[in-house]
Amino acid sequence: MDREPRVLEIIKYGHPTLRVKCAQVTEFNDELRELAESMFLTMAENDGVGLAASQVNRTVQMLVVGVPKKDTEELLLLAIVNPEIIEGQGAWDFEEGCLSIPDIRENVTRPEWIRVKYQDLEGKPHTIETAGMLARVLQHEIDHLNGILFVDRLSPIRRALLKNRLKELARETAKTTA
């Protein structure tokens, strides 16, 4: 690797990149691996459990996760490229937050179990079947890669109740990106 990983800026609600459907990764190179390392560092520095490339203003289909392994203090760290959810089962309500939407947490219903097809940083294909927290984080981050935010998954009533807070966040973002 040419460069040390660095903490990247996490863009906030209202930034147009958060609504972009990210492009498939076709080149698996040092630049991609460097981005992944910087994303892991950024996620850790911000106490996150997942981070999509779009959240650091990169429009590529890549995400990183760092969730606790079962019955241990260790983290399961994964860099996932070109993910696709191919199956999901069950339903699980759980409170979600997002590094790009600070200070807002809401219950979101998602499948409890999923099967995801993806590639690693070398381009090798994988399939993972998972439930619980890892499944939730993967779904949240894959949504980001498709321009979908967790607030989009709320009921119309919950969205209406958050409307003013989201507008204020978007106004703040517009000021800082202008």
N, C-alpha and C positions, 0 to 999 in steps of 0.2 A: 504494500500500500504506500502510496506517495505521501499522503497527508494524514495527520492525526485527526481522529474524529473530533467534531466540534458540536457544541450545542447550537441547534438551529432555532430560528424564530417560529413559534407556533402561531399560525394565522387564526383569527377569531371570526365568530359568526358575522355574516355580512360580507366577508371577503368572497369575491366571485369564484376563486379556485375551489372553494368548498362545495360548489354546485356542479363541478365538471365531472363527466364520466372519464376516468383516467385511461390512458392508452396502455395496451398490452406491452410488456417488456419483451424485446426481441434480442437485445444484446446483453449477455451475461458477462460483465467485465469488472475491472477494478473500480470504475466509477460507481457501478451499482453496489458493490461491496462497501465502498467508502460511504455511500449514502446510508446503507443499512447500519453501519457502525455509528454514524452521527445520529441516526434516528433512535437507536438503542440508548445512546447517551442522553439525548433530548428527553426521551420518555422517562428515564430514570431521574434526571434532574427535576422533572416536573411531577414526580410521584404518580406517573401513569402506569397503566397495565397494558396499554396498546396504543399504537400510533400509526396512522396511515400516511403515506407519502403526500397526499393532498393537504394534510394538516401542516406540512412544512413547505407548502407552495410548490410541490413537484407533482406533475400530473402523470405519474406512472403507477401501474398496478403492483404496488408493493406495500406491505405492512409489516410491523414488528409487534410482538407481544412478549410480555414478561409476567407470567402468572405463577403463584405459588404451586409447587408440586404437592400432591396429596401427602398429608402427614409428615411434612418436612418444612424447613425454613428456606430451602433452595428454590430458586426460580426456574421455571421452564421458559427458556428464551428461544423464540422462533422468528426467523425472517421468512416471510411468505410472499412469493411472487406469482402474479396472474391467478389469484384464487377464484374458485367458482364453487358455490354451494350446490351440490348435486342432489342432496336429500336432507330433509329435516322432519323431526317427529316431536310430538308433545307440545306443551305450551307452559311457559314459565314467566311469571311476573317478577321483575326485580328492578330495584332503583338503579338507574344509570346516570352518569355524568359524562362530561366530555371536556378535554383540555381546550377545545376550540369554542366551548360555550361555558365560560366560567360561572360558578355560583348558581347554576341551575341543575337540579337533580329531580328526576321524575321516574315513576314506574313505567316500564316498557314490557310488553308481552312479546316474547320471541320463542321459537322452537327450543326445546330443552336439549335435544340431541341433533347433531348435524354430521353430514359427511361432506368433506371439502377436498376438491382436487386442486393441486397447486404445484408450483415449481420451487426449488430451492435456489440459492444464489448462484449455483453453477448451471442452472437450467434443467436439473434432473427432476422428473415428475414424481409426485407423491400423492397419496390419499390419506387423509386423517379422519377418523371417526371419534367424536368427542361429545361430552355432555357437560353440563354445569358451567362453571365460570369461564373455562377456555372457549366453550361453544359460544357463550354470550359475547365475549371480547372479540372473537373472530367475526361474528355477525355484525357487530357494531362497526368494526374497522372495514369490513368488506362493503358495508353500506357507504362509508366515506368514499371508497374508491369508485362508487357509482353515483356520487353526488347527493347521497341521502344522509340526512342528519337524524339523530335519535328523536329530536322534537317533531320530525315529520311522522313518526310512528305513534304519536300521542293521539288521544281522542280529540275530536273537534273542540269539545268543551275545555279540556286541559290546554290545548293550543291557544284558545281564545284567552284563557286566564294568564298565559305567558306573553301574549302579544306585545304589551307595552315594554316588558323587560327585554324581549328580543329586538324590538325596534330600537331601544336605547343602545343595546350592544352593537347593532348594525351601524348606528350613527357614530359611535365611538370608533368603530373599525374604519368607517369612511374617512374620518378625520385623520387617522394615523396612516392610511394608505394613500391619501390625496397628495 
